[in-house]
Amino acid sequence: MQTQPVTTEAPKFYQIDLEQDLLGGWTLSREWGQQGGRSSRKRELYLERDAALAAFESARDSQLRRGFQIMFSRGL
């Protein structure tokens, strides 16, 4: 996800990944920052797919409301 670039600063980005681990749990990873600058990262672990998917969709919807646009997606 990315915001529209402002005239003098680089666009902001927000990346969300949901992956299953080898033991059957789920990891929701979020990374955000300004392109070409520092970024922050947060990881959350979930035991059930439904809870992980709900958290993923909530994070995505929150960023869409803040003005981010989906640049590309992969997966189901």
VEXVO-528418 format. One line per 10 residues: their letters; for each residue x, y, z of C-alpha. Coordinates in steps of 0.05 Angstrom, whole numbers, plus 5000, padded with zeros to 4 digits. Layout:
BEGIN
A	X,Y,Z ~ ... .
//
This chain:
BEGIN
MQTQPVTTEA	5000,5000,5000 ~ 5025,5070,4987 ~ 5002,5142,4993 ~ 5003,5192,4937 ~ 5069,5229,4936 ~ 5069,5300,4963 ~ 5109,5350,4922 ~ 5172,5351,4965 ~ 5171,5285,5003 ~ 5172,5211,4984 .
PKFYQIDLEQ	5108,5171,4990 ~ 5093,5131,5052 ~ 5084,5056,5048 ~ 5050,5003,5089 ~ 5063,4929,5076 ~ 5022,4873,5106 ~ 5039,4799,5100 ~ 5003,4738,5128 ~ 5042,4673,5127 ~ 5032,4604,5157 .
DLLGGWTLSR	5090,4577,5198 ~ 5116,4505,5199 ~ 5076,4488,5262 ~ 5009,4510,5235 ~ 5007,4579,5267 ~ 5000,4645,5229 ~ 5045,4706,5229 ~ 5019,4775,5211 ~ 5076,4821,5193 ~ 5068,4896,5183 .
EWGQQGGRSS	5121,4944,5158 ~ 5111,5019,5148 ~ 5152,5081,5135 ~ 5173,5130,5081 ~ 5204,5104,5017 ~ 5279,5112,5019 ~ 5278,5126,5094 ~ 5270,5089,5160 ~ 5216,5038,5170 ~ 5184,5003,5229 .
RKRELYLERD	5162,4931,5234 ~ 5113,4893,5278 ~ 5097,4818,5280 ~ 5038,4784,5312 ~ 5028,4709,5321 ~ 4960,4674,5316 ~ 4942,4602,5328 ~ 4880,4602,5284 ~ 4873,4623,5211 ~ 4807,4659,5221 .
AALAAFESAR	4835,4704,5275 ~ 4896,4719,5233 ~ 4855,4735,5172 ~ 4809,4781,5212 ~ 4870,4819,5239 ~ 4898,4824,5168 ~ 4833,4851,5140 ~ 4826,4900,5198 ~ 4897,4927,5187 ~ 4884,4933,5112 .
DSQLRRGFQI	4817,4969,5120 ~ 4847,5017,5171 ~ 4902,5038,5123 ~ 4852,5045,5065 ~ 4812,5094,5108 ~ 4876,5134,5121 ~ 4886,5145,5046 ~ 4933,5088,5027 ~ 4922,5054,4960 ~ 4936,4981,4943 .
MFSRGL	4994,4979,4895 ~ 4998,4904,4886 ~ 4973,4841,4920 ~ 4988,4767,4917 ~ 4956,4704,4946 ~ 4884,4682,4949 .
//
